């Protein structure tokens, strides 16, 4: 990814977040955040990765964003100094959900380990010291 596409992606991320929060008035949009924007090298298309907090809101939020994509592009035009505004493709991002799942699993394992009695095997040095004392 070139420096230019990264810059455009970051700019799009900021502007899209602002437009969705302030201008898109669709009640289907739940608590969401834009995690990443990947722009094609020709700057004509952008994949917008969206993380939605609640599972039950995910489908409605994604549908609302997809249906509002032309409205959002229209609001992007005056904010960006680009000849052509990229076509927006909204995709669900479940990386935060996956990270939370891993965290919960690790905590569960930690609790299970803490509740088990400690039956640590003797190390080789402990075993040889025990033999020497007899």
C-alpha angles and dihedrals in degrees: 000000000000126000090251095054090047091051093048090047092053092046091049091049092055095044095044091051090051095046094047093048097045109025110027106083100184113137091209091071108099131186103312142153133202107239101181143353119209114196123197116241092253089053091231099114134037129192108211114201113208128192116203118200101214122048093217091057097047100087095044092047093050092047091049093049093048092050091046095049095104090046089051092048089051090055091046094058098077092041099053129061095219132121092224128025111224120251106251122229113186118209131180116249114205097174093107090049090050092048090051090050091052091048092051092048092050091049090050091051090048091052091048092050091048092052094051119089113250112254098166113174116238115260119240092256092052091050094052092048090053090052092051094055094056 
